[in-house]
């Protein structure tokens, strides 16, 4: 393992040490020895482990029955599918169909499918029109409900963030939350208080309380004027007399929470910018505002569920105009808690002031917009996180303010929705910044040229909730295989119909394990073994074929031992490496605290490594299952979910998990409300099939566990095989609890076969491999020439349209069709050797023009 110097400026440190008293030098030495005592022990253990198994792949690789891959002279190790446990097929008897996957970016088009089943496409490249009404009050997008949902789509017991390049996985359940500020159907009618309001409130409130609520609602958000010559509205500077204006009606009382804001001399009216104004923005100038003490109390409600339902009814009926909370001041003697209902302090909905009183030509002020902006992103040959990092720099926001429902494959053209926590930005601001309409490009160029650096943003609108991982139903693909060679068209149809009717093995694809010469599951195993120094070594290790900038940065650290140079050269998109180097920089070049350096890597990325190891074991055991028993029916010892809708691992709780927090106020963020609306995660119930169960289940019900603390293993030989893999890799199958909680895995389940929800195909002919056979959304909107099919072309292409659920890899479906390896190295070798390459550039057209896009 390459070692770096302990300190960056050893000479300077030694010079300084010579001036210190000997006692201080001795104390420092003792402190250093004490600090490194545990770390040195770890290093010795790490060294012994590395001596036992020097190959980069896990020791359990020997159980796969294939030799360890060896690097050719001057080249990196070439990893194949069989090295990560992928070896079997559903249609074993079907002849091989040769074809090249992802020869061009447009040969692999991916479109996200939202929770309502809508396929996401770019619709318009133009600048969004500013809304004339409060978008929190009126949403015109057809997919508003889908975008506002805060539940999570699941696949089996495991949720994947992608069909193609899973950065991480989570286990959540489906839940939906309608926009809180959307006007209810009744409220949009001509009658301000329909009879249905009273009817829906009657199960929770007395007729008297409903009458009081109706009264304050019809009065409006401003309290009515009183005929007392204004004295009741005046507040003395002293707070001693503030209790004098209490109401005798207990159902209409509210404590004064803003006593000092209306002191004389604090401003002139609301603006506060007149003589003696209250400073910037007039925040102190509220002296003329009438405080609203109106509120209605329900009768004591002893049922937590009933109180939560009342909160939901208030939200649904009044769209955020009225808010509700649990009365914490009620006497303990009461059997239950009361619910307080009053006008929202922020006016109409979560946005703020009533949009009818904007005073700027009918356009809603910025403060009335919902807190998020959603937009559609098309990216070309870029990782999802890389594309988000680019957008964050363009929008001048932290990348954490951007979120997606799932990550997409790098090599291809992918379309998905993205959410931004907008701050004070409008949709026009985001469109302008994301399209570089800030001096570098004009608005006209933005809608006539491709997006910069392979990223295009379009179709922006305001939303009340952010996107979260898993908020998708799957992905739709348009995949083009080139230079297809098959013995007959009947063989082609047979292979495709096997996928359509019998599915494919639901393997984790090569994207899960990285395309570099250091596979992610090897790093994951090091983390699970608490072998911190080895994990750091693997992350910082050189990789064959990397971008020259990254290669130079690694060399600066590993060869030149120059930490500053390595950091200056390392691109920001290379997240894990930068985090480790920056941690060493903070420690003045000290590399002993490897665990601490690893902890600075974003948690999602660290989990990606350990999830990759889980996926490797899962692939290997599923291959054993298919080899032993086939892929057509369940057998004794198989695992299935023990419930009809057994894919739920986290049951949604629409009525709230923590009543006191949920009821405290309606202004919680959507993420907080979503978390509160879930029950604690509990492992799903599974059963091991017996002979009597076999007729009740199909092969599509069979699941296999990803190793962890909360999963059951199959019976018989397969269960024993799990133990063999884990024990050979130095892990305890019965104890997955790690000292570092981040690496303690609960485990999950995944179905062993996947069946596409939709699948069609067509055969095309072409001659020039540079001519696109499918078109990206952006090119369609820009008016570029559509693909031209050459009827008498020299080569055969197969274009497949299929829709897959979450957690399934399209490349694994293609593998079932072609019976060839899908690793990038192998596919690149096929492209180089392909007969169609000699015809490049022979077409009259100028081609696609997208292959020059570089992910930077």
DODREN-343035 format. One record per residue (C-alpha): residue in one letter; chain; x, y, z. Coordinates in steps of 0.5 Angstrom, whole numbers, plus 500, padded with zeros to 3 digits. Example, Ala and Ser with C-alpha at 12.3 -4.5 7.8 and 13.67 -1.06 7.14 Angstrom:
<nodes>
{A,A,{525,491,516}},
{S,A,{527,498,514}},
</nodes>
This chain:
<nodes>
{X,A,{500,500,500}},
{X,A,{503,507,498}},
{X,A,{504,511,504}},
{X,A,{504,519,504}},
{X,A,{509,523,509}},
{X,A,{506,524,516}},
{X,A,{507,532,515}},
{X,A,{507,536,509}},
{X,A,{512,541,512}},
{X,A,{517,536,516}},
{X,A,{523,541,515}},
{X,A,{519,547,518}},
{X,A,{516,542,524}},
{X,A,{523,540,526}},
{X,A,{526,547,526}},
{X,A,{520,549,531}},
{X,A,{521,543,535}},
{X,A,{528,545,537}},
{X,A,{526,551,540}},
{X,A,{521,548,545}},
{X,A,{523,545,552}},
{X,A,{525,538,553}},
{X,A,{519,537,557}},
{X,A,{514,539,552}},
{X,A,{517,535,547}},
{X,A,{517,529,551}},
{X,A,{509,530,552}},
{X,A,{508,531,545}},
{X,A,{511,524,544}},
{X,A,{507,521,549}},
{X,A,{501,524,546}},
{X,A,{503,522,539}},
{X,A,{504,515,542}},
{X,A,{497,514,545}},
{X,A,{493,517,539}},
{X,A,{496,512,535}},
{X,A,{496,506,539}},
{X,A,{489,503,536}},
{X,A,{491,505,529}},
{X,A,{497,502,529}},
{X,A,{494,495,532}},
{X,A,{489,496,526}},
{X,A,{494,497,521}},
{X,A,{498,491,523}},
{X,A,{491,487,523}},
{X,A,{490,490,516}},
{X,A,{497,488,513}},
{X,A,{496,481,516}},
{X,A,{489,481,512}},
{X,A,{492,483,506}},
{X,A,{498,478,506}},
{X,A,{493,472,506}},
{X,A,{489,475,500}},
{X,A,{493,479,496}},
{X,A,{488,480,490}},
{X,A,{483,485,489}},
{X,A,{477,481,489}},
{X,A,{474,478,495}},
{X,A,{477,471,497}},
{X,A,{470,468,496}},
{X,A,{471,469,489}},
{X,A,{474,462,489}},
{X,A,{467,459,490}},
{X,A,{464,462,483}},
{X,A,{468,456,480}},
{X,A,{472,461,475}},
{X,A,{480,463,476}},
{X,A,{481,470,478}},
{X,A,{482,475,473}},
{X,A,{490,477,471}},
{X,A,{492,483,468}},
{X,A,{495,483,462}},
{X,A,{502,486,461}},
{X,A,{501,494,461}},
{X,A,{494,494,462}},
{X,A,{489,493,468}},
{X,A,{485,487,470}},
{X,A,{479,486,466}},
{X,A,{473,484,470}},
{X,A,{467,481,467}},
{X,A,{460,479,469}},
{X,A,{462,472,472}},
{X,A,{467,476,477}},
{X,A,{461,479,480}},
{X,A,{456,472,480}},
{X,A,{453,473,473}},
{X,A,{453,467,470}},
{X,A,{446,464,468}},
{X,A,{440,465,463}},
{X,A,{433,464,463}},
{X,A,{433,461,456}},
{X,A,{439,457,456}},
{X,A,{437,453,449}},
{X,A,{436,459,445}},
{X,A,{442,461,440}},
{X,A,{446,466,441}},
{X,A,{445,473,438}},
{X,A,{451,478,437}},
{X,A,{450,485,438}},
{X,A,{453,491,440}},
{X,A,{450,495,446}},
{X,A,{451,503,447}},
{X,A,{455,504,441}},
{X,A,{452,511,441}},
{X,A,{449,515,446}},
{X,A,{443,515,443}},
{X,A,{443,507,442}},
{X,A,{441,508,450}},
{X,A,{435,512,451}},
{X,A,{432,512,458}},
{X,A,{426,516,460}},
{X,A,{423,516,468}},
{X,A,{416,513,469}},
{X,A,{413,517,475}},
{X,A,{409,514,480}},
{X,A,{402,515,476}},
{X,A,{405,511,470}},
{X,A,{407,518,466}},
{X,A,{413,517,462}},
{X,A,{417,523,463}},
{X,A,{420,527,456}},
{X,A,{422,534,455}},
{X,A,{416,538,453}},
{X,A,{419,545,452}},
{X,A,{425,548,451}},
{X,A,{423,556,452}},
{X,A,{423,560,458}},
{X,A,{417,559,463}},
{X,A,{412,564,463}},
{X,A,{411,567,470}},
{X,A,{405,565,473}},
{X,A,{399,571,474}},
{X,A,{396,567,480}},
{X,A,{399,564,486}},
{X,A,{402,558,484}},
{X,A,{401,555,491}},
{X,A,{393,556,490}},
{X,A,{393,554,483}},
{X,A,{397,549,479}},
{X,A,{396,548,472}},
{X,A,{400,542,471}},
{X,A,{397,535,469}},
{X,A,{402,531,473}},
{X,A,{402,536,480}},
{X,A,{399,530,484}},
{X,A,{405,526,482}},
{X,A,{410,531,483}},
{X,A,{407,533,490}},
{X,A,{407,526,492}},
{X,A,{412,524,498}},
{X,A,{411,517,498}},
{X,A,{416,512,496}},
{X,A,{415,507,490}},
{X,A,{418,500,492}},
{X,A,{420,494,488}},
{X,A,{420,487,493}},
{X,A,{423,489,499}},
{X,A,{428,493,496}},
{X,A,{428,500,493}},
{X,A,{433,502,488}},
{X,A,{435,509,486}},
{X,A,{436,507,479}},
{X,A,{435,502,473}},
{X,A,{442,503,471}},
{X,A,{447,506,476}},
{X,A,{444,505,483}},
{X,A,{448,510,487}},
{X,A,{444,507,493}},
{X,A,{438,504,495}},
{X,A,{433,505,501}},
{X,A,{427,501,503}},
{X,A,{421,505,504}},
{X,A,{413,504,502}},
{X,A,{408,508,498}},
{X,A,{405,514,501}},
{X,A,{402,520,497}},
{X,A,{400,527,500}},
{X,A,{396,532,496}},
{X,A,{399,539,496}},
{X,A,{397,542,502}},
{X,A,{395,549,499}},
{X,A,{391,546,493}},
{X,A,{384,549,494}},
{X,A,{379,544,495}},
{X,A,{373,543,491}},
{X,A,{368,545,495}},
{X,A,{372,552,497}},
{X,A,{372,553,489}},
{X,A,{365,553,489}},
{X,A,{361,560,489}},
{X,A,{359,559,496}},
{X,A,{364,560,501}},
{X,A,{362,555,507}},
{X,A,{358,549,503}},
{X,A,{354,545,507}},
{X,A,{359,539,506}},
{X,A,{364,543,511}},
{X,A,{360,542,517}},
{X,A,{358,535,515}},
{X,A,{366,533,514}},
{X,A,{367,537,521}},
{X,A,{361,534,525}},
{X,A,{365,527,527}},
{X,A,{370,531,530}},
{X,A,{367,538,533}},
{X,A,{361,540,537}},
{X,A,{355,544,533}},
{X,A,{357,550,537}},
{X,A,{365,549,535}},
{X,A,{363,549,528}},
{X,A,{359,555,528}},
{X,A,{364,559,531}},
{X,A,{369,556,526}},
{X,A,{365,558,521}},
{X,A,{364,565,523}},
{X,A,{371,566,524}},
{X,A,{372,563,517}},
{X,A,{367,568,514}},
{X,A,{370,574,517}},
{X,A,{377,573,513}},
{X,A,{384,573,515}},
{X,A,{384,580,518}},
{X,A,{380,580,525}},
{X,A,{374,585,525}},
{X,A,{374,592,527}},
{X,A,{372,594,534}},
{X,A,{368,600,536}},
{X,A,{372,602,542}},
{X,A,{376,608,538}},
{X,A,{382,604,537}},
{X,A,{384,603,545}},
{X,A,{383,596,545}},
{X,A,{388,595,539}},
{X,A,{394,600,543}},
{X,A,{399,596,547}},
{X,A,{403,600,552}},
{X,A,{411,599,552}},
{X,A,{410,596,559}},
{X,A,{408,589,558}},
{X,A,{405,589,565}},
{X,A,{398,591,562}},
{X,A,{398,586,556}},
{X,A,{394,581,560}},
{X,A,{388,586,561}},
{X,A,{385,585,554}},
{X,A,{383,577,555}},
{X,A,{377,575,552}},
{X,A,{371,572,557}},
{X,A,{370,566,551}},
{X,A,{375,561,553}},
{X,A,{374,558,546}},
{X,A,{376,565,543}},
{X,A,{382,566,547}},
{X,A,{390,566,545}},
{X,A,{396,568,549}},
{X,A,{399,574,546}},
{X,A,{406,572,543}},
{X,A,{408,578,540}},
{X,A,{407,583,545}},
{X,A,{413,588,543}},
{X,A,{412,589,536}},
{X,A,{407,594,536}},
{X,A,{411,599,541}},
{X,A,{410,606,539}},
{X,A,{416,609,535}},
{X,A,{417,603,532}},
{X,A,{415,605,525}},
{X,A,{410,608,520}},
{X,A,{405,602,518}},
{X,A,{407,596,515}},
{X,A,{413,598,511}},
{X,A,{416,601,517}},
{X,A,{420,606,512}},
{X,A,{417,612,514}},
{X,A,{420,617,519}},
{X,A,{423,613,525}},
{X,A,{422,607,520}},
{X,A,{424,600,523}},
{X,A,{430,599,519}},
{X,A,{431,594,513}},
{X,A,{425,592,510}},
{X,A,{421,595,515}},
{X,A,{420,589,520}},
{X,A,{419,593,526}},
{X,A,{414,597,523}},
{X,A,{408,593,525}},
{X,A,{405,598,529}},
{X,A,{398,598,526}},
{X,A,{397,591,525}},
{X,A,{391,588,529}},
{X,A,{393,582,533}},
{X,A,{388,576,532}},
{X,A,{386,573,538}},
{X,A,{381,569,534}},
{X,A,{381,561,535}},
{X,A,{376,555,536}},
{X,A,{377,549,541}},
{X,A,{375,542,539}},
{X,A,{372,538,545}},
{X,A,{377,534,548}},
{X,A,{379,528,544}},
{X,A,{382,522,547}},
{X,A,{384,518,541}},
{X,A,{390,520,537}},
{X,A,{388,517,531}},
{X,A,{382,522,531}},
{X,A,{386,528,532}},
{X,A,{390,526,527}},
{X,A,{384,525,522}},
{X,A,{381,532,524}},
{X,A,{388,535,522}},
{X,A,{388,532,516}},
{X,A,{380,535,515}},
{X,A,{382,542,516}},
{X,A,{388,542,511}},
{X,A,{384,539,506}},
{X,A,{378,543,507}},
{X,A,{381,550,508}},
{X,A,{388,549,504}},
{X,A,{392,552,509}},
{X,A,{388,558,510}},
{X,A,{386,555,517}},
{X,A,{392,552,521}},
{X,A,{391,547,527}},
{X,A,{395,544,533}},
{X,A,{394,540,539}},
{X,A,{393,545,545}},
{X,A,{399,544,550}},
{X,A,{396,548,555}},
{X,A,{390,544,557}},
{X,A,{389,541,564}},
{X,A,{392,534,565}},
{X,A,{385,532,568}},
{X,A,{382,532,561}},
{X,A,{381,526,558}},
{X,A,{384,527,552}},
{X,A,{387,533,548}},
{X,A,{383,539,545}},
{X,A,{385,541,538}},
{X,A,{386,549,536}},
{X,A,{384,552,530}},
{X,A,{385,559,527}},
{X,A,{387,563,521}},
{X,A,{394,561,519}},
{X,A,{399,567,521}},
{X,A,{402,567,514}},
{X,A,{395,569,511}},
{X,A,{393,564,505}},
{X,A,{396,558,505}},
{X,A,{404,557,506}},
{X,A,{406,562,501}},
{X,A,{404,568,505}},
{X,A,{400,574,503}},
{X,A,{393,573,500}},
{X,A,{395,574,492}},
{X,A,{389,578,491}},
{X,A,{392,584,494}},
{X,A,{399,583,491}},
{X,A,{399,590,488}},
{X,A,{404,589,482}},
{X,A,{399,588,476}},
{X,A,{396,581,478}},
{X,A,{403,577,479}},
{X,A,{404,574,485}},
{X,A,{410,576,489}},
{X,A,{416,571,490}},
{X,A,{414,570,497}},
{X,A,{408,566,495}},
{X,A,{411,561,491}},
{X,A,{412,554,494}},
{X,A,{418,552,496}},
{X,A,{421,548,491}},
{X,A,{422,548,483}},
{X,A,{421,542,479}},
{X,A,{424,541,472}},
{X,A,{426,536,467}},
{X,A,{433,534,466}},
{X,A,{436,531,460}},
{X,A,{443,529,461}},
{X,A,{448,526,455}},
{X,A,{454,521,458}},
{X,A,{454,524,465}},
{X,A,{453,521,471}},
{X,A,{447,523,475}},
{X,A,{451,526,481}},
{X,A,{456,529,476}},
{X,A,{450,533,472}},
{X,A,{447,535,479}},
{X,A,{454,538,481}},
{X,A,{454,542,474}},
{X,A,{447,544,475}},
{X,A,{449,546,482}},
{X,A,{455,550,480}},
{X,A,{450,554,474}},
{X,A,{445,555,479}},
{X,A,{450,557,485}},
{X,A,{447,553,490}},
{X,A,{449,547,494}},
{X,A,{448,540,491}},
{X,A,{444,538,497}},
{X,A,{439,543,495}},
{X,A,{438,538,488}},
{X,A,{434,532,489}},
{X,A,{432,526,484}},
{X,A,{427,520,484}},
{X,A,{433,516,482}},
{X,A,{440,516,478}},
{X,A,{441,514,471}},
{X,A,{446,510,467}},
{X,A,{452,515,465}},
{X,A,{453,512,458}},
{X,A,{446,514,454}},
{X,A,{441,520,454}},
{X,A,{437,520,460}},
{X,A,{431,524,462}},
{X,A,{428,525,469}},
{X,A,{425,530,474}},
{X,A,{429,534,479}},
{X,A,{427,538,484}},
{X,A,{431,544,487}},
{X,A,{430,548,494}},
{X,A,{429,554,491}},
{X,A,{430,559,496}},
{X,A,{429,566,493}},
{X,A,{429,564,486}},
{X,A,{424,563,481}},
{X,A,{423,559,475}},
{X,A,{425,564,470}},
{X,A,{431,565,474}},
{X,A,{433,557,474}},
{X,A,{432,557,467}},
{X,A,{436,563,465}},
{X,A,{442,560,470}},
{X,A,{441,553,468}},
{X,A,{442,555,460}},
{X,A,{447,560,461}},
{X,A,{443,566,459}},
{X,A,{448,570,463}},
{X,A,{452,573,458}},
{X,A,{455,567,455}},
{X,A,{449,565,451}},
{X,A,{443,569,449}},
{X,A,{436,567,450}},
{X,A,{435,565,443}},
{X,A,{441,561,443}},
{X,A,{439,557,449}},
{X,A,{433,555,445}},
{X,A,{436,553,438}},
{X,A,{443,550,441}},
{X,A,{444,544,445}},
{X,A,{445,544,453}},
{X,A,{452,546,455}},
{X,A,{456,540,457}},
{X,A,{451,535,456}},
{X,A,{445,538,460}},
{X,A,{439,541,458}},
{X,A,{434,543,463}},
{X,A,{426,545,461}},
{X,A,{419,544,463}},
{X,A,{420,548,470}},
{X,A,{414,549,475}},
{X,A,{413,550,482}},
{X,A,{412,545,487}},
{X,A,{410,544,495}},
{X,A,{415,538,496}},
{X,A,{422,535,494}},
{X,A,{423,529,490}},
{X,A,{426,523,494}},
{X,A,{430,517,492}},
{X,A,{425,512,490}},
{X,A,{419,516,488}},
{X,A,{418,513,481}},
{X,A,{415,507,478}},
{X,A,{421,505,473}},
{X,A,{424,507,467}},
{X,A,{422,506,460}},
{X,A,{428,505,455}},
{X,A,{429,505,447}},
{X,A,{435,501,446}},
{X,A,{438,500,439}},
{X,A,{443,494,438}},
{X,A,{448,495,432}},
{X,A,{451,490,428}},
{X,A,{446,484,430}},
{X,A,{448,477,427}},
{X,A,{443,472,428}},
{X,A,{442,465,425}},
{X,A,{434,467,423}},
{X,A,{429,472,425}},
{X,A,{425,466,428}},
{X,A,{431,465,433}},
{X,A,{431,473,434}},
{X,A,{423,473,436}},
{X,A,{424,467,440}},
{X,A,{429,470,444}},
{X,A,{425,476,445}},
{X,A,{419,473,447}},
{X,A,{422,469,452}},
{X,A,{424,476,456}},
{X,A,{417,478,454}},
{X,A,{413,472,457}},
{X,A,{418,469,462}},
{X,A,{422,475,464}},
{X,A,{430,475,466}},
{X,A,{434,474,472}},
{X,A,{434,480,476}},
{X,A,{441,481,477}},
{X,A,{445,487,479}},
{X,A,{448,489,473}},
{X,A,{456,491,472}},
{X,A,{454,499,473}},
{X,A,{453,496,480}},
{X,A,{460,494,481}},
{X,A,{463,500,477}},
{X,A,{467,500,470}},
{X,A,{474,502,473}},
{X,A,{479,497,475}},
{X,A,{477,497,482}},
{X,A,{471,494,483}},
{X,A,{466,498,488}},
{X,A,{464,491,492}},
{X,A,{472,490,494}},
{X,A,{472,497,497}},
{X,A,{465,495,500}},
{X,A,{468,488,503}},
{X,A,{474,492,506}},
{X,A,{469,497,510}},
{X,A,{465,491,512}},
{X,A,{471,488,515}},
{X,A,{473,495,518}},
{X,A,{479,495,514}},
{X,A,{480,502,514}},
{X,A,{487,503,511}},
{X,A,{485,498,505}},
{X,A,{479,501,503}},
{X,A,{482,508,503}},
{X,A,{488,505,499}},
{X,A,{483,502,494}},
{X,A,{479,508,493}},
{X,A,{485,512,492}},
{X,A,{488,507,487}},
{X,A,{490,508,480}},
{X,A,{485,506,475}},
{X,A,{486,504,468}},
{X,A,{483,509,462}},
{X,A,{481,515,467}},
{X,A,{481,522,465}},
{X,A,{488,525,465}},
{X,A,{486,530,470}},
{X,A,{484,524,475}},
{X,A,{490,520,473}},
{X,A,{495,526,474}},
{X,A,{492,527,481}},
{X,A,{493,520,483}},
{X,A,{500,520,481}},
{X,A,{501,527,485}},
{X,A,{499,523,491}},
{X,A,{501,516,490}},
{X,A,{508,517,487}},
{X,A,{510,525,488}},
{X,A,{507,525,495}},
{X,A,{504,532,494}},
{X,A,{498,533,497}},
{X,A,{497,540,495}},
{X,A,{498,538,488}},
{X,A,{493,532,488}},
{X,A,{488,536,491}},
{X,A,{489,542,486}},
{X,A,{489,537,480}},
{X,A,{483,532,483}},
{X,A,{476,535,479}},
{X,A,{471,536,484}},
{X,A,{466,531,481}},
{X,A,{471,525,484}},
{X,A,{468,526,490}},
{X,A,{470,520,495}},
{X,A,{478,521,493}},
{X,A,{477,529,494}},
{X,A,{474,528,501}},
{X,A,{480,523,503}},
{X,A,{485,528,501}},
{X,A,{481,534,504}},
{X,A,{481,530,511}},
{X,A,{489,529,510}},
{X,A,{490,536,509}},
{X,A,{486,538,515}},
{X,A,{490,533,519}},
{X,A,{497,536,516}},
{X,A,{498,530,512}},
{X,A,{497,525,517}},
{X,A,{494,519,514}},
{X,A,{493,515,520}},
{X,A,{486,516,521}},
{X,A,{483,513,515}},
{X,A,{477,511,519}},
{X,A,{476,519,520}},
{X,A,{478,520,513}},
{X,A,{473,515,510}},
{X,A,{467,518,514}},
{X,A,{468,525,511}},
{X,A,{465,521,504}},
{X,A,{458,523,503}},
{X,A,{454,517,507}},
{X,A,{450,515,501}},
{X,A,{457,514,497}},
{X,A,{460,510,502}},
{X,A,{453,506,503}},
{X,A,{454,504,495}},
{X,A,{460,501,496}},
{X,A,{457,496,502}},
{X,A,{451,495,498}},
{X,A,{455,493,492}},
{X,A,{458,487,496}},
{X,A,{451,485,498}},
{X,A,{449,485,491}},
{X,A,{455,481,489}},
{X,A,{453,475,494}},
{X,A,{446,476,492}},
{X,A,{448,475,484}},
{X,A,{452,469,486}},
{X,A,{447,465,490}},
{X,A,{442,467,485}},
{X,A,{446,464,480}},
{X,A,{447,457,484}},
{X,A,{439,457,485}},
{X,A,{438,457,477}},
{X,A,{443,452,476}},
{X,A,{440,447,481}},
{X,A,{433,448,480}},
{X,A,{432,452,474}},
{X,A,{428,459,472}},
{X,A,{421,456,471}},
{X,A,{418,454,478}},
{X,A,{419,455,485}},
{X,A,{422,449,489}},
{X,A,{422,447,497}},
{X,A,{426,452,501}},
{X,A,{425,458,497}},
{X,A,{423,464,500}},
{X,A,{417,468,498}},
{X,A,{413,474,502}},
{X,A,{408,472,507}},
{X,A,{403,477,505}},
{X,A,{399,478,499}},
{X,A,{402,485,498}},
{X,A,{408,482,501}},
{X,A,{413,488,497}},
{X,A,{412,493,503}},
{X,A,{417,493,508}},
{X,A,{415,500,511}},
{X,A,{408,500,512}},
{X,A,{405,508,510}},
{X,A,{401,511,516}},
{X,A,{397,516,513}},
{X,A,{395,519,519}},
{X,A,{401,520,522}},
{X,A,{406,517,526}},
{X,A,{408,522,532}},
{X,A,{401,525,533}},
{X,A,{404,531,538}},
{X,A,{409,533,533}},
{X,A,{405,532,527}},
{X,A,{399,536,530}},
{X,A,{404,541,533}},
{X,A,{403,546,527}},
{X,A,{401,545,519}},
{X,A,{407,549,517}},
{X,A,{412,543,517}},
{X,A,{416,541,511}},
{X,A,{414,536,507}},
{X,A,{420,532,508}},
{X,A,{419,532,516}},
{X,A,{411,531,515}},
{X,A,{413,525,510}},
{X,A,{418,522,516}},
{X,A,{412,523,521}},
{X,A,{407,520,517}},
{X,A,{411,513,517}},
{X,A,{411,507,522}},
{X,A,{418,505,524}},
{X,A,{421,500,519}},
{X,A,{420,493,521}},
{X,A,{422,487,517}},
{X,A,{417,484,512}},
{X,A,{415,477,514}},
{X,A,{417,472,509}},
{X,A,{416,464,509}},
{X,A,{420,458,507}},
{X,A,{416,454,502}},
{X,A,{414,447,503}},
{X,A,{411,442,499}},
{X,A,{404,444,500}},
{X,A,{406,451,498}},
{X,A,{408,450,491}},
{X,A,{402,450,488}},
{X,A,{400,457,491}},
{X,A,{406,461,488}},
{X,A,{410,462,482}},
{X,A,{417,463,480}},
{X,A,{416,471,480}},
{X,A,{414,470,487}},
{X,A,{421,467,489}},
{X,A,{425,472,493}},
{X,A,{433,472,495}},
{X,A,{436,476,501}},
{X,A,{441,481,501}},
{X,A,{445,479,507}},
{X,A,{444,483,513}},
{X,A,{441,483,520}},
{X,A,{434,483,519}},
{X,A,{433,478,513}},
{X,A,{432,470,513}},
{X,A,{436,466,509}},
{X,A,{433,460,504}},
{X,A,{433,453,507}},
{X,A,{438,447,505}},
{X,A,{444,448,500}},
{X,A,{443,455,498}},
{X,A,{443,457,506}},
{X,A,{449,454,507}},
{X,A,{452,457,501}},
{X,A,{451,464,504}},
{X,A,{454,462,510}},
{X,A,{460,460,506}},
{X,A,{461,466,502}},
{X,A,{460,471,508}},
{X,A,{465,466,512}},
{X,A,{470,466,507}},
{X,A,{470,474,506}},
{X,A,{471,474,514}},
{X,A,{464,476,516}},
{X,A,{460,473,521}},
{X,A,{453,471,518}},
{X,A,{450,471,525}},
{X,A,{452,478,527}},
{X,A,{452,484,522}},
{X,A,{452,489,527}},
{X,A,{459,493,526}},
{X,A,{462,498,531}},
{X,A,{461,503,526}},
{X,A,{453,504,525}},
{X,A,{454,506,518}},
{X,A,{456,500,516}},
{X,A,{451,496,519}},
{X,A,{446,493,514}},
{X,A,{439,491,515}},
{X,A,{439,487,509}},
{X,A,{433,486,504}},
{X,A,{430,482,499}},
{X,A,{429,482,492}},
{X,A,{425,478,487}},
{X,A,{430,473,483}},
{X,A,{426,474,476}},
{X,A,{423,481,473}},
{X,A,{418,481,468}},
{X,A,{418,487,463}},
{X,A,{411,491,464}},
{X,A,{411,493,456}},
{X,A,{416,490,451}},
{X,A,{416,491,443}},
{X,A,{421,491,438}},
{X,A,{423,492,431}},
{X,A,{428,491,426}},
{X,A,{432,496,422}},
{X,A,{438,497,417}},
{X,A,{443,502,417}},
{X,A,{450,502,414}},
{X,A,{454,508,417}},
{X,A,{455,507,424}},
{X,A,{455,515,426}},
{X,A,{448,516,423}},
{X,A,{443,515,429}},
{X,A,{437,510,429}},
{X,A,{434,514,435}},
{X,A,{433,521,437}},
{X,A,{433,524,444}},
{X,A,{428,529,446}},
{X,A,{432,535,446}},
{X,A,{434,534,438}},
{X,A,{427,533,437}},
{X,A,{425,540,440}},
{X,A,{431,543,437}},
{X,A,{428,541,430}},
{X,A,{434,537,428}},
{X,A,{433,531,423}},
{X,A,{430,525,425}},
{X,A,{433,518,424}},
{X,A,{433,516,417}},
{X,A,{433,508,416}},
{X,A,{436,505,410}},
{X,A,{432,500,407}},
{X,A,{438,496,404}},
{X,A,{443,498,409}},
{X,A,{449,493,410}},
{X,A,{448,492,417}},
{X,A,{442,489,422}},
{X,A,{440,493,428}},
{X,A,{435,491,433}},
{X,A,{431,497,437}},
{X,A,{427,495,443}},
{X,A,{422,499,447}},
{X,A,{421,496,454}},
{X,A,{419,499,461}},
{X,A,{422,496,467}},
{X,A,{420,497,474}},
{X,A,{425,500,480}},
{X,A,{431,496,482}},
{X,A,{432,492,475}},
{X,A,{437,493,470}},
{X,A,{436,494,462}},
{X,A,{443,491,461}},
{X,A,{441,485,464}},
{X,A,{435,484,460}},
{X,A,{439,485,454}},
{X,A,{444,480,456}},
{X,A,{439,475,456}},
{X,A,{437,477,449}},
{X,A,{444,477,446}},
{X,A,{447,471,451}},
{X,A,{454,476,451}},
{X,A,{457,480,456}},
{X,A,{455,487,458}},
{X,A,{461,489,461}},
{X,A,{464,496,458}},
{X,A,{471,493,456}},
{X,A,{467,487,452}},
{X,A,{463,491,449}},
{X,A,{468,496,447}},
{X,A,{472,490,444}},
{X,A,{466,488,440}},
{X,A,{465,496,437}},
{X,A,{472,496,435}},
{X,A,{472,489,432}},
{X,A,{465,491,428}},
{X,A,{465,490,421}},
{X,A,{460,497,421}},
{X,A,{466,501,423}},
{X,A,{469,501,416}},
{X,A,{463,505,414}},
{X,A,{463,511,419}},
{X,A,{462,517,415}},
{X,A,{459,515,409}},
{X,A,{452,518,410}},
{X,A,{451,524,407}},
{X,A,{448,527,414}},
{X,A,{453,530,419}},
{X,A,{451,525,424}},
{X,A,{449,526,431}},
{X,A,{454,530,433}},
{X,A,{453,528,441}},
{X,A,{459,524,441}},
{X,A,{464,529,442}},
{X,A,{460,531,449}},
{X,A,{465,530,455}},
{X,A,{463,529,462}},
{X,A,{467,534,466}},
</nodes>
